[in-house]
Every structure is written in C-alpha cells, then in structure tokens.
C-alpha cells in the first residue's frame, strides 16, 4: 500500500493545477490512465473565458453565463468562479502559459481577447486555436519538475475505497483508490484522506463526439458506485461544429471561428441561423446544435457548412493555424472553402454533485472540472467557461481540503485490504466487449442525443438495464482490463443520463424532448439529483 497526502485522478487543467498547489503542502500522486498529456484539456481550442477589459465586468460575465444556462445556474456559484478568474489566469501565466497578445492604439501590449457564442463581450483568452494544448504542456512541464509530485501514467483508477466498503464503524468517507497498472496488470492500493476526481467527461458514450478516447465517464461512475450524489446528467452539450469527414471524425471546429465572423450556411449558401435566433451564428450552443440538427433533417443533407472565406486569408491562417493545417490534410482550404460540419457530443454539464469548493457528498472526496457539477454550467455551458472552472475550483478545492484536513494531520492508519482478483480468468472473447461498447454508443446516439422522446428514453433504459447485467457478469468473472473497465463505466454513465433525462418533464437548455417541448419554470426549475 502506498500512502500520499493527496491523490489526484486525472491530468487535465483541474488535476495539474490542483497538484501544483497541493505539492507545496505535501506529497501528491497523479493517477492517469493514458499518457499524462492525453486529456480533453489538450483538445480545447477556443480558450478560457475571463474578464480582462475595462469594457467588460464580472456582472456581465455572470449574466451571460446564467442566460446560457437556461435558469439553472446558482448566481452565487457563478459569481464566485467568475470573480476568481483573473487570479487564476495569473497563476497559469506564472506556470508558463502564454496567451496571444496584440498592440493597442497606444502601442501597449495587451492580451488578445476573442468572443464566442453567448458572450456579450470579448473575454476569451487564447493561444491561437490550440489553447488547451498550451495549458496542458506548460502545466505538465511544471508538474514533472516538482519533487513532491509522482505521476502514475497508464494507471486506471478502478474504484474509490470508502470506509463503508471496508465495513468500518467510522462515518462514511473516502480513504483511497484501487488502480490498475495497465503495463503489468497489477492492481495497486493507494491510500489518502484527500482524493480529487478530475477525470473529465463522458463524450465516448455517444457514437459521434469531439472528445478524445479517454472520455468514458470513469469519475462519475466511480463516484456513483461509492454512493455520491449525481446531478443534471441529462444536460449533454453537443458542439454544433464538428468537422464532417470520414477520416477525421472527432475534429472540432472551434466556436471562436464564429466569434471572429464565420457564418453557418446550407449547401446553397443561405445563412439559416437567423431563422432560429436573432443572434444568428453567435447564439448559444444548444440553440445552434438544434438548428443544425433540424436543417439536416429537413433537407436530407448530411451536413451544413461553416464559412469564414470572407475574411483575409492571412488572418485565417494566423488566427486558426491548427484548423487550417488539419483541414488541408483532407483537401479543404478554409480560406477558400466552407467547412462541412455536424453536431457531436462535446461536454457533460452534469456530474458528481459538488459545492463551489468541489466538495462531494462523500467526505474525503472532491471533484473538479467536467466530472463535477457545481451548477456553473446550468442547463447549457457558456463557451470557454470550462477551463475557467477547472482553474478556479481546483484552487478552492485545495483551500477546502486544507481547512478540513490540514497537512499536519497525517492519514489514519487503516487496514486497507489489497485487491483480490479471486477465481477469474482472462477475457476470452474481446469481441463481446467491443460489441457492447458499440451498442451503447449507437443506442445513445439514436435515442438520447439532441432531440429526445419519452418512448426513445424508455427503449434506451430497457436495453441499458440488460447491458448492465451482462457487463457486471463480465466484470466479476474475468480479470480486469482497460477495455472492460471502460465498458463498465460507459454503461453506468449511459444509464445515469437516461434516468436523468426521463425525470425532466420539460425542454430546457441541452435537454429537448418532443413530448414536453416547452420550458416549465413552475414545476421543473430544480436540479435532477440521483442518489443510490
């Protein structure tokens, strides 16, 4: 058994920024199931939203967030995160992160601010169109150089260890994790009284997604099995503009492009977004995604197009170099050609229910970032608020950790049993695992995506219930592997999304159902909270 002052599960902006701060207080283990740089943070293109200009204000950012969130964002939570943004930005810069700058009219160098859908001001700091990669690289470099931080790459967190699971008489709390060493097959016991979930979202639960392959809902599933409350899982954000091409199925076209003037058009060149919202192509993501979905269904066309060709070619190449170069690999020159796009699953607005400090309903466990639900995103996330939440709430979570369990308070000596595999064998037919994985993703895309109905949700629930039984039987009868663990988590999270969606009898934000097409503020303003 290995003991640490802090255990961090995940290596995106939330986990790395928490670890860098926590390492000044004690030993930190970062557990990540792939290489540490393989995160959704690294895939983020647009930027990080934060008030930086005199024309902007905290209150405007708060109002934009609440408006996009369709009435479910607690104002106090939004304000706390927004007001802490500038300090978090300075911390990122202190760790080496570089944001784009420009010369103002007075010749002074200022941070360059972009604008995205739902924002009334320019407030998005960015590094070209690879902001997430810049943040990931610089934070990871600082993390690797810190002597108090141990990074356990290719280690898959299987489950949280709790006093309840250990049948201890003490109050329920988290005391560590079991983690699979993917290289050796050994399961490690890692002990700590301060465990932080930063595992990201669950985009891979859908057939089409902008997420990397790691987004299999691991943190939500682990927390659910440990007895944590889960909130608002019905609100899955579909990014309106994923590149439509057979060889680049998960490539995101950043919302920042629409912020810089790109327009959504059909194959005839018609700008159709004004038919759906007065803000046109700068409407919030839920509105734009539904509009594109409807246009595709009405016309029978496989996609719509994002057109920025009216901008100077040099500007396009310098502002969006990654998108320009990537699209060229499939013979699309975005300086001359409209980009074919479709919606794809992008961001999980619900998750493990926490307060603004990341504290879950299970003492000893905190959750930050996409895995968590602070309420900041409400029923629909405002663009570029996700990196902001990760940077800010990770700081608040550490402060909460230290106030409840100061560094001088060492972990209690517990007899935590080592992992026992029991009488199991290696998985003999991986084809069954892959078939179930594929079935879950297709089922979720067909029945639980942008537009839902009660009948579709019922069908999904019935099949997922059967799949859960099949997967559970696999889990107990075969030796754990990465593929089996991800399948176990995927089916768990899919069922949570369906259960949450079935309970919300209205359409709000990212949850749109044909059986209840109107928003119902009188009866349905509350969060959807699931408890075991």
VEXVOKE-585154 format. One record per residue (C-alpha): x, y, z; residue number from 1. Coordinates in pm, whole numbers, always signed. Example, Ala and Ser with C-alpha at 12.3 -4.5 7.8 and 13.67 -1.06 7.14 Angstrom:
+--------+--------+--------+-----+
|      u |      v |      w |   i |
+--------+--------+--------+-----+
|  +1230 |   -450 |   +780 |   1 |
|  +1367 |   -106 |   +714 |   2 |
+--------+--------+--------+-----+
***
This chain:
+--------+--------+--------+-----+
|      u |      v |      w |   i |
+--------+--------+--------+-----+
|     +0 |     +0 |     +0 |   1 |
|   +128 |   +345 |    -97 |   2 |
|    +15 |   +649 |   +105 |   3 |
|     +6 |  +1011 |    -13 |   4 |
|   -116 |  +1338 |   +131 |   5 |
|   -319 |  +1394 |   -188 |   6 |
|   -435 |  +1167 |   -469 |   7 |
|   -542 |  +1332 |   -796 |   8 |
|   -721 |  +1121 |  -1058 |   9 |
|   -678 |  +1289 |  -1396 |  10 |
|   -415 |  +1511 |  -1556 |  11 |
|   -603 |  +1794 |  -1727 |  12 |
|   -612 |  +2158 |  -1615 |  13 |
|   -806 |  +2075 |  -1297 |  14 |
|   -580 |  +1796 |  -1180 |  15 |
|   -249 |  +1955 |  -1272 |  16 |
|   -327 |  +2298 |  -1126 |  17 |
|   -452 |  +2135 |   -805 |  18 |
|   -139 |  +1916 |   -785 |  19 |
|    +98 |  +2210 |   -833 |  20 |
|    -64 |  +2398 |   -546 |  21 |
|   -104 |  +2091 |   -323 |  22 |
|   +259 |  +1988 |   -370 |  23 |
|   +358 |  +2288 |   -159 |  24 |
|   +171 |  +2120 |   +129 |  25 |
|   +267 |  +1753 |    +93 |  26 |
|   +307 |  +1452 |   -134 |  27 |
|    +84 |  +1420 |   -440 |  28 |
|    +12 |  +1121 |   -665 |  29 |
|   -142 |  +1194 |  -1006 |  30 |
|   -314 |   +884 |  -1145 |  31 |
|   -387 |   +894 |  -1519 |  32 |
|   -498 |   +608 |  -1741 |  33 |
|   -302 |   +710 |  -2052 |  34 |
|     -1 |   +933 |  -2103 |  35 |
|    -42 |  +1239 |  -1881 |  36 |
|    -80 |  +1470 |  -2182 |  37 |
|   -375 |  +1272 |  -2320 |  38 |
|   -663 |  +1479 |  -2184 |  39 |
|   -966 |  +1670 |  -2307 |  40 |
|   -792 |  +1987 |  -2186 |  41 |
|   -527 |  +1932 |  -2451 |  42 |
|   -800 |  +1919 |  -2718 |  43 |
|   -959 |  +2251 |  -2616 |  44 |
|   -925 |  +2501 |  -2898 |  45 |
|  -1120 |  +2816 |  -2818 |  46 |
|   -976 |  +2948 |  -2493 |  47 |
|  -1055 |  +3040 |  -2135 |  48 |
|  -1322 |  +3298 |  -2051 |  49 |
|  -1222 |  +3566 |  -1802 |  50 |
|  -1300 |  +3935 |  -1753 |  51 |
|   -991 |  +4129 |  -1865 |  52 |
|  -1101 |  +4454 |  -2029 |  53 |
|  -1244 |  +4782 |  -1900 |  54 |
|  -1545 |  +4737 |  -2129 |  55 |
|  -1632 |  +4412 |  -1951 |  56 |
|  -1737 |  +4335 |  -1594 |  57 |
|  -1788 |  +4042 |  -1361 |  58 |
|  -2161 |  +4111 |  -1366 |  59 |
|  -2179 |  +4091 |  -1745 |  60 |
|  -1993 |  +3759 |  -1742 |  61 |
|  -2226 |  +3632 |  -1471 |  62 |
|  -2537 |  +3737 |  -1668 |  63 |
|  -2408 |  +3577 |  -1990 |  64 |
|  -2341 |  +3252 |  -1801 |  65 |
|  -2685 |  +3245 |  -1639 |  66 |
|  -2857 |  +3330 |  -1968 |  67 |
|  -2681 |  +3044 |  -2148 |  68 |
|  -2755 |  +2810 |  -1854 |  69 |
|  -3132 |  +2849 |  -1904 |  70 |
|  -3213 |  +2943 |  -1544 |  71 |
|  -3032 |  +2664 |  -1359 |  72 |
|  -2706 |  +2840 |  -1266 |  73 |
|  -2687 |  +2942 |   -897 |  74 |
|  -2588 |  +3309 |   -907 |  75 |
|  -2360 |  +3284 |   -603 |  76 |
|  -2166 |  +2995 |   -759 |  77 |
|  -2127 |  +3172 |  -1092 |  78 |
|  -2013 |  +3495 |   -925 |  79 |
|  -1759 |  +3315 |   -704 |  80 |
|  -1599 |  +3142 |  -1003 |  81 |
|  -1606 |  +3446 |  -1230 |  82 |
|  -1453 |  +3683 |   -973 |  83 |
|  -1168 |  +3438 |   -906 |  84 |
|  -1088 |  +3417 |  -1276 |  85 |
|   -822 |  +3692 |  -1305 |  86 |
|   -618 |  +3546 |  -1019 |  87 |
|   -635 |  +3200 |  -1178 |  88 |
|   -516 |  +3346 |  -1510 |  89 |
|   -214 |  +3499 |  -1338 |  90 |
|   -133 |  +3162 |  -1182 |  91 |
|   -144 |  +2998 |  -1524 |  92 |
|    +88 |  +3264 |  -1662 |  93 |
|   +317 |  +3210 |  -1364 |  94 |
|   +340 |  +2842 |  -1460 |  95 |
|   +450 |  +2943 |  -1808 |  96 |
|   +125 |  +2955 |  -2006 |  97 |
|   +138 |  +3209 |  -2290 |  98 |
|   -172 |  +3378 |  -2427 |  99 |
|   -190 |  +3571 |  -2755 | 100 |
|   -134 |  +3946 |  -2732 | 101 |
|   -176 |  +4249 |  -2957 | 102 |
|    -74 |  +4616 |  -2968 | 103 |
|   -349 |  +4859 |  -2869 | 104 |
|   -398 |  +5207 |  -3015 | 105 |
|   -149 |  +5347 |  -2766 | 106 |
|   +118 |  +5099 |  -2865 | 107 |
|    +89 |  +4897 |  -2545 | 108 |
|    +90 |  +4517 |  -2546 | 109 |
|   -242 |  +4375 |  -2428 | 110 |
|   -383 |  +4026 |  -2408 | 111 |
|   -585 |  +3944 |  -2721 | 112 |
|   -948 |  +3866 |  -2636 | 113 |
|  -1179 |  +3660 |  -2853 | 114 |
|  -1556 |  +3637 |  -2850 | 115 |
|  -1769 |  +3324 |  -2872 | 116 |
|  -2137 |  +3231 |  -2882 | 117 |
|  -2339 |  +3361 |  -2587 | 118 |
|  -2078 |  +3620 |  -2480 | 119 |
|  -2175 |  +3986 |  -2500 | 120 |
|  -1811 |  +4097 |  -2468 | 121 |
|  -1470 |  +3986 |  -2588 | 122 |
|  -1330 |  +3797 |  -2289 | 123 |
|  -1178 |  +3473 |  -2422 | 124 |
|   -802 |  +3445 |  -2374 | 125 |
|   -645 |  +3212 |  -2628 | 126 |
|   -325 |  +3073 |  -2773 | 127 |
|   -401 |  +3064 |  -3147 | 128 |
|   -650 |  +2776 |  -3181 | 129 |
|   -458 |  +2538 |  -2953 | 130 |
|   -519 |  +2698 |  -2613 | 131 |
|   -575 |  +2370 |  -2434 | 132 |
|   -253 |  +2220 |  -2567 | 133 |
|    -57 |  +2525 |  -2448 | 134 |
|   -208 |  +2498 |  -2098 | 135 |
|   -158 |  +2121 |  -2082 | 136 |
|   +204 |  +2136 |  -2197 | 137 |
|   +310 |  +2413 |  -1959 | 138 |
|   +133 |  +2274 |  -1652 | 139 |
|   +261 |  +1925 |  -1720 | 140 |
|   +616 |  +2055 |  -1753 | 141 |
|   +589 |  +2232 |  -1415 | 142 |
|   +433 |  +1921 |  -1262 | 143 |
|   +706 |  +1687 |  -1383 | 144 |
|   +969 |  +1917 |  -1234 | 145 |
|   +816 |  +1925 |   -886 | 146 |
|   +984 |  +1688 |   -638 | 147 |
|   +666 |  +1628 |   -434 | 148 |
|   +460 |  +1502 |   -729 | 149 |
|   +452 |  +1143 |   -853 | 150 |
|   +282 |  +1086 |  -1189 | 151 |
|   +145 |   +736 |  -1239 | 152 |
|    +79 |   +711 |  -1612 | 153 |
|   -105 |   +410 |  -1758 | 154 |
|   -275 |   +356 |  -1422 | 155 |
|   -653 |   +315 |  -1441 | 156 |
|   -848 |   +410 |  -1126 | 157 |
|  -1089 |   +119 |  -1077 | 158 |
|  -1285 |   +226 |   -771 | 159 |
|  -1280 |   +452 |   -470 | 160 |
|  -1204 |   +290 |   -134 | 161 |
|  -1452 |   +400 |   +132 | 162 |
|  -1500 |   +319 |   +498 | 163 |
|  -1841 |   +178 |   +404 | 164 |
|  -1682 |    -72 |   +165 | 165 |
|  -1431 |   -163 |   +436 | 166 |
|  -1722 |   -215 |   +680 | 167 |
|  -1566 |    +24 |   +930 | 168 |
|  -1771 |   +175 |  +1210 | 169 |
|  -1641 |   +527 |  +1137 | 170 |
|  -1859 |   +773 |   +940 | 171 |
|  -1861 |   +723 |   +560 | 172 |
|  -1560 |   +878 |   +387 | 173 |
|  -1317 |   +817 |   +104 | 174 |
|   -978 |   +675 |   +207 | 175 |
|   -808 |   +596 |   -123 | 176 |
|   -839 |   +415 |   -454 | 177 |
|   -761 |    +90 |   -630 | 178 |
|   -571 |   +146 |   -955 | 179 |
|   -478 |    -96 |  -1234 | 180 |
|   -121 |    -75 |  -1363 | 181 |
|   -201 |   -123 |  -1729 | 182 |
|   +154 |   -227 |  -1815 | 183 |
|   +185 |   -508 |  -1558 | 184 |
|   -176 |   -599 |  -1479 | 185 |
|   -112 |   -541 |  -1107 | 186 |
|   -376 |   -360 |   -903 | 187 |
|   -230 |   -106 |   -659 | 188 |
|   -381 |    +17 |   -332 | 189 |
|   -330 |   +391 |   -295 | 190 |
|   -416 |   +548 |    +40 | 191 |
|   -510 |   +911 |   +113 | 192 |
|   -768 |  +1112 |   +308 | 193 |
|   -779 |  +1370 |    +28 | 194 |
|   -884 |  +1234 |   -310 | 195 |
|   -962 |  +1460 |   -606 | 196 |
|  -1159 |  +1341 |   -911 | 197 |
|  -1058 |  +1526 |  -1230 | 198 |
|  -1137 |  +1256 |  -1485 | 199 |
|  -1324 |  +1470 |  -1737 | 200 |
|  -1646 |  +1383 |  -1912 | 201 |
|  -1818 |  +1101 |  -2098 | 202 |
|  -1830 |  +1201 |  -2464 | 203 |
|  -1741 |   +846 |  -2571 | 204 |
|  -2081 |   +729 |  -2451 | 205 |
|  -2204 |   +866 |  -2787 | 206 |
|  -2123 |   +738 |  -3134 | 207 |
|  -2008 |  +1080 |  -3257 | 208 |
|  -1807 |  +1303 |  -3026 | 209 |
|  -1538 |  +1570 |  -3027 | 210 |
|  -1377 |  +1410 |  -2719 | 211 |
|  -1055 |  +1211 |  -2704 | 212 |
|  -1067 |   +838 |  -2638 | 213 |
|  -1020 |   +882 |  -2262 | 214 |
|  -1365 |  +1038 |  -2205 | 215 |
|  -1550 |   +730 |  -2081 | 216 |
|  -1719 |   +872 |  -1769 | 217 |
|  -1485 |   +698 |  -1524 | 218 |
|  -1510 |   +954 |  -1243 | 219 |
|  -1889 |   +979 |  -1244 | 220 |
|  -1923 |   +600 |  -1247 | 221 |
|  -1674 |   +556 |   -961 | 222 |
|  -1842 |   +824 |   -752 | 223 |
|  -2188 |   +673 |   -817 | 224 |
|  -2070 |   +330 |   -706 | 225 |
|  -1924 |   +492 |   -391 | 226 |
|  -2262 |   +645 |   -303 | 227 |
|  -2213 |  +1005 |   -418 | 228 |
|  -2498 |  +1222 |   -540 | 229 |
|  -2502 |  +1277 |   -918 | 230 |
|  -2668 |  +1584 |  -1067 | 231 |
|  -2806 |  +1702 |  -1403 | 232 |
|  -2670 |  +1426 |  -1625 | 233 |
|  -2945 |  +1492 |  -1881 | 234 |
|  -2760 |  +1805 |  -1993 | 235 |
|  -2510 |  +1680 |  -2250 | 236 |
|  -2376 |  +1954 |  -2474 | 237 |
|  -2344 |  +1879 |  -2843 | 238 |
|  -2090 |  +2105 |  -3008 | 239 |
|  -2252 |  +2246 |  -3322 | 240 |
|  -1944 |  +2232 |  -3542 | 241 |
|  -1752 |  +1906 |  -3564 | 242 |
|  -1576 |  +1852 |  -3898 | 243 |
|  -1782 |  +1626 |  -4124 | 244 |
|  -1528 |  +1399 |  -4292 | 245 |
|  -1488 |  +1020 |  -4293 | 246 |
|  -1121 |  +1029 |  -4193 | 247 |
|  -1137 |  +1300 |  -3923 | 248 |
|  -1447 |  +1208 |  -3727 | 249 |
|  -1368 |  +1383 |  -3398 | 250 |
|  -1205 |  +1706 |  -3514 | 251 |
|  -1360 |  +2013 |  -3355 | 252 |
|  -1403 |  +2343 |  -3535 | 253 |
|  -1377 |  +2595 |  -3253 | 254 |
|  -1661 |  +2829 |  -3164 | 255 |
|  -1403 |  +3107 |  -3173 | 256 |
|  -1428 |  +3093 |  -3550 | 257 |
|  -1792 |  +3204 |  -3531 | 258 |
|  -1680 |  +3467 |  -3281 | 259 |
|  -1448 |  +3604 |  -3548 | 260 |
|  -1723 |  +3626 |  -3808 | 261 |
|  -1772 |  +3278 |  -3956 | 262 |
|  -2132 |  +3208 |  -4060 | 263 |
|  -2332 |  +2887 |  -4074 | 264 |
|  -2476 |  +2824 |  -4421 | 265 |
|  -2653 |  +2547 |  -4610 | 266 |
|  -2524 |  +2396 |  -4934 | 267 |
|  -2685 |  +2681 |  -5131 | 268 |
|  -2504 |  +2943 |  -4923 | 269 |
|  -2808 |  +3056 |  -4723 | 270 |
|  -2738 |  +3185 |  -4371 | 271 |
|  -3005 |  +2992 |  -4184 | 272 |
|  -2932 |  +3074 |  -3818 | 273 |
|  -3132 |  +3399 |  -3825 | 274 |
|  -3441 |  +3179 |  -3870 | 275 |
|  -3380 |  +3035 |  -3522 | 276 |
|  -3233 |  +3313 |  -3309 | 277 |
|  -3171 |  +3688 |  -3351 | 278 |
|  -2808 |  +3634 |  -3251 | 279 |
|  -2761 |  +3421 |  -3561 | 280 |
|  -2443 |  +3213 |  -3563 | 281 |
|  -2344 |  +3359 |  -3224 | 282 |
|  -2638 |  +3205 |  -3039 | 283 |
|  -2554 |  +2966 |  -2751 | 284 |
|  -2453 |  +2611 |  -2840 | 285 |
|  -2780 |  +2437 |  -2751 | 286 |
|  -2974 |  +2659 |  -2990 | 287 |
|  -2720 |  +2628 |  -3272 | 288 |
|  -2690 |  +2249 |  -3238 | 289 |
|  -3068 |  +2202 |  -3253 | 290 |
|  -3090 |  +2437 |  -3552 | 291 |
|  -2827 |  +2240 |  -3744 | 292 |
|  -2995 |  +1912 |  -3650 | 293 |
|  -3327 |  +2043 |  -3782 | 294 |
|  -3173 |  +2177 |  -4106 | 295 |
|  -3009 |  +1840 |  -4173 | 296 |
|  -3336 |  +1654 |  -4110 | 297 |
|  -3544 |  +1896 |  -4323 | 298 |
|  -3309 |  +1896 |  -4622 | 299 |
|  -3178 |  +1541 |  -4600 | 300 |
|  -2827 |  +1677 |  -4644 | 301 |
|  -2550 |  +1507 |  -4443 | 302 |
|  -2412 |  +1834 |  -4303 | 303 |
|  -2418 |  +2213 |  -4309 | 304 |
|  -2120 |  +2444 |  -4364 | 305 |
|  -1920 |  +2700 |  -4166 | 306 |
|  -1796 |  +2980 |  -4390 | 307 |
|  -1513 |  +3218 |  -4299 | 308 |
|  -1387 |  +3270 |  -4655 | 309 |
|  -1488 |  +3637 |  -4649 | 310 |
|  -1204 |  +3708 |  -4406 | 311 |
|   -848 |  +3777 |  -4531 | 312 |
|   -656 |  +3454 |  -4595 | 313 |
|   -352 |  +3566 |  -4396 | 314 |
|   -572 |  +3640 |  -4095 | 315 |
|   -740 |  +3298 |  -4113 | 316 |
|   -407 |  +3117 |  -4134 | 317 |
|   -256 |  +3310 |  -3842 | 318 |
|   -562 |  +3300 |  -3612 | 319 |
|   -659 |  +2938 |  -3678 | 320 |
|   -337 |  +2763 |  -3784 | 321 |
|   -425 |  +2422 |  -3644 | 322 |
|   -768 |  +2412 |  -3810 | 323 |
|   -622 |  +2545 |  -4137 | 324 |
|   -346 |  +2284 |  -4149 | 325 |
|   -569 |  +1995 |  -4037 | 326 |
|   -838 |  +2072 |  -4292 | 327 |
|   -574 |  +2092 |  -4567 | 328 |
|   -489 |  +1727 |  -4498 | 329 |
|   -836 |  +1636 |  -4627 | 330 |
|   -825 |  +1885 |  -4917 | 331 |
|  -1031 |  +2160 |  -4753 | 332 |
|   -875 |  +2506 |  -4779 | 333 |
|  -1072 |  +2708 |  -4522 | 334 |
|   -953 |  +3036 |  -4680 | 335 |
|  -1148 |  +2936 |  -4994 | 336 |
|  -1386 |  +2655 |  -4899 | 337 |
|  -1674 |  +2644 |  -4648 | 338 |
|  -1613 |  +2375 |  -4385 | 339 |
|  -1862 |  +2083 |  -4371 | 340 |
|  -1980 |  +2046 |  -4009 | 341 |
|  -2224 |  +1847 |  -3796 | 342 |
|  -2304 |  +1846 |  -3422 | 343 |
|  -2127 |  +1592 |  -3198 | 344 |
|  -2131 |  +1513 |  -2826 | 345 |
|  -1893 |  +1754 |  -2660 | 346 |
|  -1938 |  +1837 |  -2291 | 347 |
|  -2107 |  +1692 |  -1985 | 348 |
|  -2273 |  +1976 |  -1791 | 349 |
|  -2388 |  +1748 |  -1511 | 350 |
|  -2174 |  +1519 |  -1299 | 351 |
|  -2080 |  +1445 |   -941 | 352 |
|  -2274 |  +1697 |   -733 | 353 |
|  -2041 |  +1937 |   -552 | 354 |
|  -2043 |  +2278 |   -389 | 355 |
|  -1835 |  +2563 |   -533 | 356 |
|  -1532 |  +2423 |   -348 | 357 |
|  -1558 |  +2089 |   -528 | 358 |
|  -1669 |  +1902 |   -213 | 359 |
|  -1887 |  +1599 |   -288 | 360 |
|  -2145 |  +1433 |    -65 | 361 |
|  -1874 |  +1182 |    +37 | 362 |
|  -1625 |  +1331 |   +288 | 363 |
|  -1266 |  +1300 |   +174 | 364 |
|  -1362 |  +1321 |   -194 | 365 |
|  -1355 |  +1634 |   -408 | 366 |
|  -1440 |  +1663 |   -778 | 367 |
|  -1338 |  +1941 |  -1017 | 368 |
|  -1390 |  +2010 |  -1386 | 369 |
|  -1615 |  +1828 |  -1629 | 370 |
|  -1661 |  +1531 |  -1396 | 371 |
|  -1828 |  +1761 |  -1141 | 372 |
|  -2149 |  +1962 |  -1126 | 373 |
|  -2101 |  +2286 |   -934 | 374 |
|  -2400 |  +2439 |  -1113 | 375 |
|  -2184 |  +2685 |  -1310 | 376 |
|  -2300 |  +2546 |  -1644 | 377 |
|  -2668 |  +2507 |  -1557 | 378 |
|  -2860 |  +2350 |  -1843 | 379 |
|  -2608 |  +2462 |  -2106 | 380 |
|  -2241 |  +2562 |  -2073 | 381 |
|  -2131 |  +2904 |  -2192 | 382 |
|  -1838 |  +2866 |  -2430 | 383 |
|  -1489 |  +2868 |  -2271 | 384 |
|  -1621 |  +2859 |  -1914 | 385 |
|  -1492 |  +2503 |  -1869 | 386 |
|  -1120 |  +2581 |  -1847 | 387 |
|  -1209 |  +2871 |  -1618 | 388 |
|  -1398 |  +2638 |  -1384 | 389 |
|  -1110 |  +2391 |  -1374 | 390 |
|   -852 |  +2656 |  -1290 | 391 |
|  -1064 |  +2830 |  -1024 | 392 |
|  -1241 |  +2542 |   -848 | 393 |
|   -919 |  +2341 |   -818 | 394 |
|   -782 |  +2629 |   -610 | 395 |
|  -1097 |  +2649 |   -396 | 396 |
|  -1092 |  +2270 |   -352 | 397 |
|   -738 |  +2277 |   -214 | 398 |
|   -832 |  +2553 |    +30 | 399 |
|  -1129 |  +2341 |   +141 | 400 |
|   -906 |  +2033 |   +177 | 401 |
|   -658 |  +2221 |   +393 | 402 |
|   -926 |  +2376 |   +614 | 403 |
|  -1085 |  +2037 |   +687 | 404 |
|   -769 |  +1825 |   +689 | 405 |
|   -456 |  +2037 |   +744 | 406 |
|   -121 |  +1895 |   +623 | 407 |
|    -14 |  +1826 |   +981 | 408 |
|   -297 |  +1572 |  +1007 | 409 |
|   -147 |  +1255 |   +865 | 410 |
|   -364 |   +977 |   +721 | 411 |
|   -509 |   +750 |   +987 | 412 |
|   -351 |   +403 |   +987 | 413 |
|   -619 |   +180 |   +835 | 414 |
|   -606 |   -184 |   +743 | 415 |
|   -698 |   -135 |   +381 | 416 |
|   -707 |   -477 |   +213 | 417 |
|   -512 |   -535 |   -105 | 418 |
|   -706 |   -604 |   -424 | 419 |
|   -817 |   -963 |   -464 | 420 |
|   -889 |  -1092 |   -813 | 421 |
|  -1042 |  -1415 |   -687 | 422 |
|  -1113 |  -1705 |   -921 | 423 |
|  -1114 |  -1519 |  -1252 | 424 |
|   -967 |  -1576 |  -1596 | 425 |
|   -852 |  -1352 |  -1878 | 426 |
|  -1125 |  -1223 |  -2108 | 427 |
|  -1151 |  -1490 |  -2376 | 428 |
|  -1370 |  -1305 |  -2625 | 429 |
|  -1292 |   -935 |  -2653 | 430 |
|  -1538 |   -920 |  -2943 | 431 |
|  -1820 |   -927 |  -2685 | 432 |
|  -1673 |   -627 |  -2503 | 433 |
|  -1635 |   -435 |  -2830 | 434 |
|  -1986 |   -527 |  -2942 | 435 |
|  -2138 |   -400 |  -2616 | 436 |
|  -1930 |    -81 |  -2638 | 437 |
|  -2055 |    -19 |  -2992 | 438 |
|  -2416 |    -95 |  -2899 | 439 |
|  -2413 |   +153 |  -2609 | 440 |
|  -2277 |   +433 |  -2826 | 441 |
|  -2520 |   +373 |  -3112 | 442 |
|  -2814 |   +338 |  -2875 | 443 |
|  -2729 |   +667 |  -2701 | 444 |
|  -2687 |   +849 |  -3033 | 445 |
|  -3016 |   +722 |  -3174 | 446 |
|  -3232 |   +759 |  -2861 | 447 |
|  -3069 |  +1009 |  -2623 | 448 |
|  -2896 |  +1276 |  -2829 | 449 |
|  -3002 |  +1625 |  -2942 | 450 |
|  -3378 |  +1555 |  -2970 | 451 |
|  -3543 |  +1303 |  -2736 | 452 |
|  -3884 |  +1145 |  -2674 | 453 |
|  -4028 |   +950 |  -2383 | 454 |
|  -4055 |   +635 |  -2594 | 455 |
|  -3692 |   +658 |  -2706 | 456 |
|  -3577 |   +702 |  -2348 | 457 |
|  -3781 |   +400 |  -2237 | 458 |
|  -3627 |   +187 |  -2510 | 459 |
|  -3280 |   +303 |  -2412 | 460 |
|  -3342 |   +231 |  -2043 | 461 |
|  -3465 |   -122 |  -2113 | 462 |
|  -3165 |   -217 |  -2324 | 463 |
|  -2915 |    -49 |  -2091 | 464 |
|  -3058 |   -243 |  -1796 | 465 |
|  -2982 |   -568 |  -1980 | 466 |
|  -2639 |   -447 |  -2081 | 467 |
|  -2558 |   -354 |  -1722 | 468 |
|  -2627 |   -714 |  -1618 | 469 |
|  -2409 |   -851 |  -1897 | 470 |
|  -2121 |   -615 |  -1819 | 471 |
|  -2143 |   -682 |  -1445 | 472 |
|  -2119 |  -1055 |  -1513 | 473 |
|  -1812 |   -992 |  -1724 | 474 |
|  -1659 |   -777 |  -1451 | 475 |
|  -1689 |  -1045 |  -1184 | 476 |
|  -1584 |  -1339 |  -1400 | 477 |
|  -1283 |  -1201 |  -1584 | 478 |
|   -956 |  -1032 |  -1494 | 479 |
|   -989 |   -653 |  -1513 | 480 |
|   -853 |   -482 |  -1822 | 481 |
|   -873 |   -127 |  -1952 | 482 |
|  -1134 |   -228 |  -2211 | 483 |
|  -1353 |   -399 |  -1954 | 484 |
|  -1325 |   -115 |  -1700 | 485 |
|  -1415 |   +148 |  -1960 | 486 |
|  -1715 |    -57 |  -2075 | 487 |
|  -1828 |    -92 |  -1712 | 488 |
|  -1811 |   +284 |  -1666 | 489 |
|  -1972 |   +366 |  -2001 | 490 |
|  -2283 |   +158 |  -1936 | 491 |
|  -2313 |   +306 |  -1585 | 492 |
|  -2296 |   +664 |  -1711 | 493 |
|  -2528 |   +596 |  -2005 | 494 |
|  -2791 |   +469 |  -1760 | 495 |
|  -2748 |   +779 |  -1542 | 496 |
|  -2800 |  +1007 |  -1843 | 497 |
|  -3115 |   +821 |  -1948 | 498 |
|  -3255 |   +812 |  -1593 | 499 |
|  -3196 |  +1186 |  -1551 | 500 |
|  -3348 |  +1269 |  -1889 | 501 |
|  -3659 |  +1063 |  -1814 | 502 |
|  -3717 |  +1258 |  -1493 | 503 |
|  -3713 |  +1604 |  -1655 | 504 |
|  -4062 |  +1662 |  -1797 | 505 |
|  -3977 |  +1979 |  -1990 | 506 |
|  -3736 |  +2110 |  -2251 | 507 |
|  -3458 |  +2325 |  -2111 | 508 |
|  -3114 |  +2405 |  -2242 | 509 |
|  -2948 |  +2089 |  -2368 | 510 |
|  -3242 |  +1863 |  -2283 | 511 |
|  -3502 |  +1884 |  -2560 | 512 |
|  -3792 |  +1639 |  -2574 | 513 |
|  -4073 |  +1638 |  -2828 | 514 |
|  -4317 |  +1519 |  -2561 | 515 |
|  -4256 |  +1827 |  -2342 | 516 |
|  -4127 |  +2093 |  -2587 | 517 |
|  -4175 |  +2393 |  -2356 | 518 |
|  -3976 |  +2513 |  -2057 | 519 |
|  -4165 |  +2473 |  -1728 | 520 |
|  -4028 |  +2711 |  -1464 | 521 |
|  -4311 |  +2643 |  -1218 | 522 |
|  -4255 |  +2271 |  -1173 | 523 |
|  -3915 |  +2187 |  -1317 | 524 |
|  -3662 |  +2452 |  -1208 | 525 |
|  -3494 |  +2213 |   -962 | 526 |
|  -3182 |  +2012 |  -1041 | 527 |
|  -3211 |  +1644 |  -1124 | 528 |
|  -3027 |  +1474 |   -838 | 529 |
|  -2980 |  +1097 |   -836 | 530 |
|  -2900 |   +908 |   -517 | 531 |
|  -2843 |   +537 |   -462 | 532 |
+--------+--------+--------+-----+
***
